[in-house]
Amino acid sequence: MSTVAFPSTTVDTPAQTAGAGRPAVIRSAQDVSRIVNAGAAKGSNARIVIAIALGGVFLDAYDLTSLAYGIKDIARQFSLSPVQVGFVSSAITFGAILGALFGGYLTDRIGRYRVFMADMLFFVVAAIAAGLAPNAWVLGGARFLMGFGVGLDLPVAMAFLAEFSRVAGKGNKAASVAAWCPAWYAATSTCYLLILGLYAILPEHHLGWLWRLTLAFGAVPAIAIILVRSRYISESPVWAANQGDLDEAARILKRSYGVDAVVERSSEPVKAPRAASWRNYGVLFNRTYRSRTILAATIGAASSFGYNAIIFGLPVIITSFFHQGPLTTIVAALTLNLAFAFVGGLIGVRTAPTVGAWKMTVLGHSLQFASLIGLALIGKPGSGVLVVLAILLLGGYLFGQGFGPGSHSMTYASLSYPTSIRGIGVGFNQTLVRSASTVSLFLFPVLSAALGTKVFWVIAVAPLTSLLVLLAIRWEPSGYDIDAEDYLDPLAVGGRSVNAVNA
């Protein structure tokens, strides 16, 4: 892949502007993008906006994970067959497929803020309905609605993370987007902590309420986000500028980015960014974006297929390893998430600006593949040594997920496209990713019942496939000014190979 040389420009950072005692001058959407890329002023709300966006990711992960432990109780309470368990489990991802398809378009069309607030309402209503579900049909419907909210949320959350961060240096766009991963695992761990707490305080004859309380709790953080939205969160300044509203972009820069900006109307013609349209799905496959789209989709789908099978089946897998009760299962699952997945996610954030996304994703997939092959070879461990080894291999898989594809599947999905098509790009990616999740969540109970631990051979195909595509397409998004592509001649846009990451 060729390297793109962008027009040489000099941009004062917010700190330099403030120190000089003069406001930043905005003549075009490109100027707004440059100001954002230079970094927020100290004391601004940009980090709070990023934290709120990560709160949306937290909800996504919590809602997807919250059914994992309780599915056995649900199957028993509603007398479900393995196929029916698969349908209930995958209902949320069916909803996420449609939500991502429409959410990506709406994020580009009506803006980040409006879509973000709409999906919070989905989370509140769906969580309460799922917790009160009288039968499997209502539970499946509530989970489908919840999934639609998840699908809406990820494109807009990724847009916020990318469009409120600097382009290079510590805490750059790649690091901010990669932070979705530890947020995801923090939510997963919170879910297990909540289950552990409820398990400790509920009377034994009321343990059947455990899954209901866990699902309903998802409404609590959603309500909290809704309550703080008006004070801190606003529209993306780059998106507002791309719509031609430079005055609104200047107000957002002042409110959320801590930058004083004045608008000067330019008499020179300015290239307008691409307008939001359903046709932009086709743009993802033009000469510029085709290889990036294929790479992002492969990483996302492979990561989702394997991770959902492992994380959803974790309680079942651990139970078969330890042959003990639910308390041991909960504690072991929580420990694995915190010690391996969450720590790996933090490493992914820390290394994004320096090592880059490509190398870390390759390393993560390699560790996952080796871990799955090891689990398949061990099978059902009989001795204590093999049990310990199997648990470590599960941890190795989650650790590789954390710093590799877990962190950077969204880096590739978000930072392979400029602002004008970022929502569409993430939405399309998530449509494919959630399709892989649906297949994984539906097939895992069936394949696990039929194959036992040999199911690890099937799961291992996912990281291997992604590894091969990564070796063929060496695209490195970290540190690359992707938003500048909105203002360049399409024929001049190329990309940057992984070999240029530290150039």
N, C-alpha and C positions, 0 to 999 in steps of 0.2 A: 504494500500500500504506500502511496506517495505521501510526502509531507507537504502540508499546505503552508504557504507563507502569507500571513495576514498583513494588511497595510500597517505601516509603522505609525503608531500613535503614542502620544504622551498623555497620561491621565494622572492628575493629582489624586492621591488617596484622600479619604475623608479627613484623616488627621492633618494632612498637609493643607487641605482647603481651610479647615478650621483655624490652623495655625497662621495662615496667611490672612485670616479675617475677611475672606471673600466667599460668596456662595459658588457652588458648581453651576456651570452653564449647560443647559439642555437645549439642543437644537434638533435632535432626532432621537428615535428609539435606540439607536446604536449608542448614543451618549449615555442613556440610562443604563444600558447593559454594561458599559465600561465602568460606570460608577459602582454598580453592584459588584462587578468583578474585582474592583480594587479593595473591597472590604468595608464592613460597616464601621461607623464611628463608635468609640467607647461609650458605654452606657446606653446604647440603642436597644430597641426591642427585637432586633433581628434574631438573636439567640432564643428569645422567648417564642417567637413565631416558629422557629425550627423545633423547639421543644413541644409546642402544641401539635405541630404536624406529626412528630414522633408519637404523640399521644394517640393520634388516629391509627398509626401503625400498631401501637400497643393493643388497641381494641381489636384490630384485625386478627392479631395473633391469639389474643385471649379467646375470642369467639371461636376461632378454628380449633383451638386446643381443648376448650372446656368440655367437649363431649367425649374426649378420648378415654378418661377414666370411667365415666358413668355408663358407657355403652353396654356393658355386660348387665348392669342393673336395668337399663331400659329394655334390652332384649328380653330379659326375664319378666319384667313387669307387663310388657305389651305382647309377650309370646311371639317374638319375631324370629323368622328363619334367617340363616346367614345372608341370603340374598336381600331380604328386607332390611337387615342391619346395614348392608352395603348401601342401600338406597337412602336410609336415614342419615348415614354418615356422610354421604356425598351430596346431600341436598344443598348444603351451604356452598359447595364449589360450583354446582349447577347455577345457583344464583350469582356467584361471583363472575362466572363467564359472561352472563348478560350484563351485569353491572359494569364490568371492565369495558365491554364493547361500547356501551352508551356513555359510560363515565369518561372515557378518553376523549370522545368527541365533545361532550358537554364542557369538559375542563378547558378545551381550546376555544369553544364557542361562547360560553357565557361567563367564563372566568373561574379562577381557582376558589375564591371565597364562597361563592354561592353553592357550588357543588359540595364543598367541604361541610358547610352547615347542613345541607340536605341529608348527607349520609349519616351525620350524627343522629338525626331523628330516626333513621332506619334502625340504628343500633339500639336505641332506647326501646322502641316499640317491639322489635323482634326479640330482644333479650327477655323482656317481661312475658311475652306470649310463649316463648319456649319454656320458661320456668313453670308456667301454669298449664302447659299442654295436657289435655285429658286423654289423648291417644297419639299413636304414631303419626297419623295424618296431619294433625295440628302441629306436632313437633317438627315434622318434615317441612311443612309450609313456613313455619317461623324461621327455621334454619335457612330455607331458601331466601326469605326476605332479608335475613341477616347477611347472607352471602352477597345479595345484591348491593347492600351497603358497603361490604368489603370491596367489591368490584369497583364501586364508585370512588372509594376512598384512596386506593393506592395510586392511581394516576395523579390525583390532586395533591396528595401528600408528597410524592416524589417531586412534583413541580415546585412546591413550596421549598423543599430541601435544596433543590438545585438553584432556585431563583432568589434565595436569600443568603447565598454563600459566595465567597471569593473564588476566583478561578485557580489560583495557585497558592502554595504555601500551606502552613499548618491550618487545619480546619477548612480545607478547600472543598469544592463541590463534591468531589469523589468521596472525601471523608464524611461530609454531611449526609450524603445519600447512603453510604455504607453504614451509618449509625442506625439505619432502620433495623439492622441485624441484631445488635445487642438489645435494642428496644423490643424486638420480637421475642428474644429469649428471656428477657426480663418479664414479659407478659406470660410466657409459658411457665416460668418459675413461679410467678405470682399465682397462677392458676393452681399449681400443685401445692403451694403454701396455703392457699385458701381451702383446698380440699383437705389438707392435713389438719388445719385448724377446725374445720367443721367435723371431720371424722373424730377429733378428740372431744368435742363438746356435745355432739348429738347423742342421745340415747340409742342403744343398739337397735331398738325396735323402730327408730325413725331414720335409720341410715338410708332408707329408700328415698328420703328427701334430698340427699346429698347432691345428686346430679341436677335437681331442680334449682336449688339455691346457687349452685355454681354457675349455671346458665343465666339465671336472673341477675346475678351480680354484674354482668357485663353492662347493664344499664347505668351503673353508678359512675364509672369514669366518663361515659358519654355525656351524662348530665353535667358533670364537672366541667368538661370542655365547652359545652354550650354556655355555661354561666360565665366563663372568662373570655369568651370570644370577642365581645364588644370592646374590651379594654385594650387588647394586645394585637389581635390578628386582623389583617387587612388584605386587600388584593395584592397580587404580585406586581411590583412596579414595572417590570419588564413586559409583562402581559398587557398592562394598561397602556404603556407606551406603544406597544405593537398595534393596539387598536386605534392609535392616533390621538389618544388623550394624554398629551404631555403634561398638562396642568395637574391631572389626577396623579400621574406618576411622580411629579414633584412633591405633591402633598404626602404621598406614601413614603417617599424617600425621607422626608422630614419626620414623619410620625414613627415609622418602623425602623428606618436605617440610620437616623440621627444625622442626616446630611441636608444642609440648606442648599436648595437648588432653585434657580430662576430659569424660566423658559424664554428663549429668544427665537423668534420665528425666522427661519432661514429662507432666503429667496431662491436658493439652489434646489433643484429637484432631488428628492430623497427617495431611495428605493424602499417601497413598502414591503414589510414581511408578508409571507403567504397567509391568505385569509383562511379561517377555519372552514372546513368542508369535509363531507363524507369522502370526497375524492382523494383527500390526503392519505387515506389508507393505501391508495395506489402509489403515492409518493414514497412510501416506505420501501418500495421495491424498484425504485429507479436506480440509475448507475451509481449515484452517490451513496445511497443508504442500503442497498440490497444486502451486501455482505455483512454490514452491521446488524441488520434486522435478523438475518439467519443466525448469526453468532449469539445475539441477545436471546433469541427465542430458544435456541438449543440449550444454552446455559440455564435459562429459567425453567424450561420444561424438565430437563434432566434433574436439576436440583430439587424441584417440587415433587416429582414422581418419587425419587428416593427418600427425601426427607419426610414426606407425608406418610409413606409406608412405615418408616422407622419410628417417627414420633407418635403416630396413631397406634402403632402396635407395641410401643414401648412397655406399657403396663402388662400386656399379654406376654411379651418376650421375657421381661424380668420375672414374672410369676413362674414361667416355665423353667427359668434358670435356678431360682432360689427355692422353689417349691414351698413357699411360705405365704402368709396372709397378706391382706391389702395394705397394712401399715408399712411393711417392708417394701412393697411395690411402690407406694407413694414416695417414701423417703429416697429410695434408689433412683427413681425417675427425676426427682427434684435435684438430687446431688449431681447426676449426670448432666442435667441442663445447666446448672450453675458452674460446675467445675470445668466443663468442656465446651459446651455450645456458647454460653455467655462470654467466657474468657476468650474463646476464639473470635467472637464477634468484636470484642474490644481491640484485639490484635489487628483485625481487618480494618477497623477505623484508623488505627494508629499508623499502619503501613501504607494506606491508600495514597497519600501524597508523595511518598518516597519510593517504595518498591513498585507500586502500581497495581492495577486491578488484574492484568493478564497473568503475571507471574504468580500472584497469590491464588488466583482461581485454578491455575494448572496444578499448583502444589496441593491445594485443598481437594480437588477431584482425585488426585493420585492417592492421597491418604485414604479417601473414602473407598476407592476401588480396592485397595489392599485390605482395608478393614472388613469389607463385605466378603471378599474371598476367604479371609480368615474365619469369619463367622460361618460361612457355608461349609468349610472343611471341618470345623469343630462339630457342627451339628448340635445335638442336644447334649450339653456337657454333663458328664457323670461324676467326675471328680472335682474336688475343691479347687485344684490348680486350674482346670479348664474353665470352671465357672468364673474365676477371677480374670482369666485371659479373655473370655467372651465379653465380660463387662468392660474391660479395657478397650477391646475392639469397638464396642458400641460407643464408648467415649471418644475413641479415635475418629469414628465416623462423624460424630457431632462436632468435634473440634475442627476437623477439616471443613465441615459445612460452615462453621462460624467464621473462620478467617478467609475462606475461599468463596465458593459459589453462593453461600448464604449472604455474605456481605455484598458481593459484586454482581450478582444477577440483576439487582436493581440499578447498580452503577451503569451497567451496559444498557439496560432498558431506558434509563433516564438521560444519560449523557452521550448517547449516540445520536441524539436529535436536538435541534435548536428549539427555542421557546415556541415558535409557531406550530410545530408538530409534536411537541413533547407529550402532550396529553394523549394524542392519537397513538404515538409510539408506545407509551407505557400501557395504554389500554389494549392495544393489539397484543403486546407481549403478555399481558396478564390474562387475556382471553385464552391464549395457548397454554400458559402456565396453569391456569385453573382447569383447563381441559385435562392436562396431565394429572392434576391433583384429583379430579373426579375419577379418572380411570384408576389411579392408585388407591384412593379410599374405597372405591367399589370392589376392586379386585383383591386387595390385601386380605380381607376376612375370608374370601373364597379360596385364594391361593394358599393362604396360611393353613386353612383347614385341610386342603388337599395335599400340600407339599411339605408341611411342617417347616423345619429350619432350612430345607432346600430352596425356600423362597428367596433366600439371600443371593442365590445365583441369578435369579431373574432381576432383582434390584440392582445388581452390579453392572448390568448392561447400561444403566443410565449414566453414571459418571464416566464410563469408558467412551460412550458415544460423544459426550461433551468434550472430553479430552482430545479426541481425534479432530473435532471441529475447531477447537482452540489452536491446535497445531497448524491447521490449514489457514485460519484467519487470525492474524496477529494484530488485532486492533486494540489500541490502548487509549481509553477515554480520560484517564486521570491527568489533570494539568492542561488539558486541551480546551481552548476557547470555542466550545461548540456553538454558543449563541451568536458568534460572529458570522456563522454560516447563513443566518437570516438576512445579512446585509451584503453578501458577496454575490457575484455573478455565478450561477449554478455550474457553469463550465470550469470555474476556478476552484471549486470545492473538491477536495479529495479526502485526505485523512491522515492519520499518523500511525505508523507501525509501532509495535512494542519496542523495537530497537531504538526508537527516538524518544523514549519516555524520559530519559535523563539528559537528553541533548540540550 
